[in-house]
């Protein structure tokens, strides 16, 4: 696949995923106040634009990574993305624990 085609696919996917987020917020504005922990990046995110892939719920940012990865043939299934992002999830968990300890010590 040529670089120009990859760029075009990336731009199209970004627009589609952003529109999903905006549609969710338009349909249910209270989503902006809700959060969940993304199974992929481990961050606490707004559910707008998120998608459930089997047992994994991905935030809008990770949905973009997943869909691009599938479209560009970078991986075959969601488990490959989850495994690739394992270090990021661990870092996020460590940061959460540090912040929680700081709050408890203050």
C-alpha beads as a LAMMPS data file, in Angstrom:
LAMMPS data file: protein, C-alpha beads

106 atoms
105 bonds

1 atom types
1 bond types

-500.0 500.0 xlo xhi
-500.0 500.0 ylo yhi
-500.0 500.0 zlo zhi

Masses

1 110.0

Atoms # bond

1 1 1 0.000 0.000 0.000
2 1 1 1.377 3.384 -1.006
3 1 1 2.031 6.106 1.551
4 1 1 -0.524 8.454 -0.046
5 1 1 -3.200 5.768 0.234
6 1 1 -2.313 5.163 3.905
7 1 1 -2.591 8.894 4.595
8 1 1 -5.981 9.041 2.856
9 1 1 -7.257 6.040 4.832
10 1 1 -5.970 7.579 8.077
11 1 1 -7.687 10.909 7.416
12 1 1 -10.962 9.175 6.499
13 1 1 -10.849 7.015 9.645
14 1 1 -10.123 10.041 11.835
15 1 1 -13.207 11.762 10.436
16 1 1 -15.417 8.680 10.890
17 1 1 -14.287 8.058 14.485
18 1 1 -14.682 11.743 15.413
19 1 1 -18.184 11.728 13.926
20 1 1 -19.039 8.657 16.031
21 1 1 -17.991 10.581 19.150
22 1 1 -19.997 13.656 18.146
23 1 1 -23.069 11.544 17.291
24 1 1 -22.942 9.828 20.687
25 1 1 -22.733 13.194 22.455
26 1 1 -25.576 14.624 20.384
27 1 1 -27.737 11.596 21.147
28 1 1 -26.849 11.562 24.839
29 1 1 -25.196 14.799 26.092
30 1 1 -24.865 13.410 29.628
31 1 1 -22.131 11.047 28.348
32 1 1 -19.696 13.945 28.800
33 1 1 -20.036 13.454 32.566
34 1 1 -19.514 9.664 32.469
35 1 1 -16.231 7.766 32.374
36 1 1 -14.904 4.246 31.948
37 1 1 -11.473 2.631 31.894
38 1 1 -10.366 1.799 28.358
39 1 1 -9.334 -1.846 27.981
40 1 1 -6.627 -0.817 25.532
41 1 1 -4.826 2.288 26.855
42 1 1 -5.980 1.967 30.473
43 1 1 -6.972 5.626 30.690
44 1 1 -10.212 6.876 32.186
45 1 1 -12.173 8.242 29.248
46 1 1 -15.582 9.492 28.200
47 1 1 -17.682 6.701 26.642
48 1 1 -18.694 8.859 23.656
49 1 1 -17.411 7.175 20.510
50 1 1 -16.233 4.089 22.373
51 1 1 -16.843 0.598 20.987
52 1 1 -17.121 -2.816 22.589
53 1 1 -14.917 -5.393 20.811
54 1 1 -15.887 -8.695 22.386
55 1 1 -14.855 -8.435 26.044
56 1 1 -12.861 -5.225 25.473
57 1 1 -14.274 -1.698 25.560
58 1 1 -12.075 0.813 23.724
59 1 1 -12.127 4.591 24.025
60 1 1 -12.591 6.709 20.919
61 1 1 -8.814 7.208 20.531
62 1 1 -8.154 3.468 20.696
63 1 1 -11.071 2.755 18.337
64 1 1 -9.151 4.830 15.806
65 1 1 -6.006 2.770 16.435
66 1 1 -7.957 -0.473 16.133
67 1 1 -9.815 0.404 12.958
68 1 1 -6.690 1.810 11.302
69 1 1 -4.730 -1.253 12.317
70 1 1 -7.356 -3.545 10.805
71 1 1 -7.691 -1.480 7.613
72 1 1 -3.910 -1.192 7.112
73 1 1 -3.324 -4.856 7.943
74 1 1 -1.174 -4.133 11.010
75 1 1 -2.981 -6.765 13.069
76 1 1 -5.715 -9.351 12.590
77 1 1 -7.682 -9.127 15.838
78 1 1 -8.280 -6.870 18.811
79 1 1 -6.158 -9.044 21.102
80 1 1 -3.051 -8.078 19.100
81 1 1 -3.728 -4.383 19.769
82 1 1 -4.463 -5.035 23.446
83 1 1 -1.162 -6.903 23.781
84 1 1 0.745 -4.148 21.946
85 1 1 -0.630 -1.510 24.348
86 1 1 0.150 -3.501 27.512
87 1 1 3.049 -1.235 28.569
88 1 1 0.864 1.870 28.203
89 1 1 -1.838 0.320 30.398
90 1 1 0.710 -0.576 33.084
91 1 1 2.138 2.966 33.047
92 1 1 -1.371 4.387 33.375
93 1 1 -2.116 2.095 36.340
94 1 1 1.114 3.131 38.083
95 1 1 0.305 6.807 37.568
96 1 1 -3.201 6.294 38.982
97 1 1 -1.767 4.565 42.084
98 1 1 0.761 7.388 42.607
99 1 1 -1.965 10.039 42.360
100 1 1 -4.195 8.112 44.749
101 1 1 -1.365 7.840 47.311
102 1 1 -0.693 11.581 47.025
103 1 1 -4.371 12.366 47.657
104 1 1 -4.380 10.078 50.709
105 1 1 -1.207 11.676 52.118
106 1 1 -2.569 15.232 51.814

Bonds

1 1 1 2
2 1 2 3
3 1 3 4
4 1 4 5
5 1 5 6
6 1 6 7
7 1 7 8
8 1 8 9
9 1 9 10
10 1 10 11
11 1 11 12
12 1 12 13
13 1 13 14
14 1 14 15
15 1 15 16
16 1 16 17
17 1 17 18
18 1 18 19
19 1 19 20
20 1 20 21
21 1 21 22
22 1 22 23
23 1 23 24
24 1 24 25
25 1 25 26
26 1 26 27
27 1 27 28
28 1 28 29
29 1 29 30
30 1 30 31
31 1 31 32
32 1 32 33
33 1 33 34
34 1 34 35
35 1 35 36
36 1 36 37
37 1 37 38
38 1 38 39
39 1 39 40
40 1 40 41
41 1 41 42
42 1 42 43
43 1 43 44
44 1 44 45
45 1 45 46
46 1 46 47
47 1 47 48
48 1 48 49
49 1 49 50
50 1 50 51
51 1 51 52
52 1 52 53
53 1 53 54
54 1 54 55
55 1 55 56
56 1 56 57
57 1 57 58
58 1 58 59
59 1 59 60
60 1 60 61
61 1 61 62
62 1 62 63
63 1 63 64
64 1 64 65
65 1 65 66
66 1 66 67
67 1 67 68
68 1 68 69
69 1 69 70
70 1 70 71
71 1 71 72
72 1 72 73
73 1 73 74
74 1 74 75
75 1 75 76
76 1 76 77
77 1 77 78
78 1 78 79
79 1 79 80
80 1 80 81
81 1 81 82
82 1 82 83
83 1 83 84
84 1 84 85
85 1 85 86
86 1 86 87
87 1 87 88
88 1 88 89
89 1 89 90
90 1 90 91
91 1 91 92
92 1 92 93
93 1 93 94
94 1 94 95
95 1 95 96
96 1 96 97
97 1 97 98
98 1 98 99
99 1 99 100
100 1 100 101
101 1 101 102
102 1 102 103
103 1 103 104
104 1 104 105
105 1 105 106
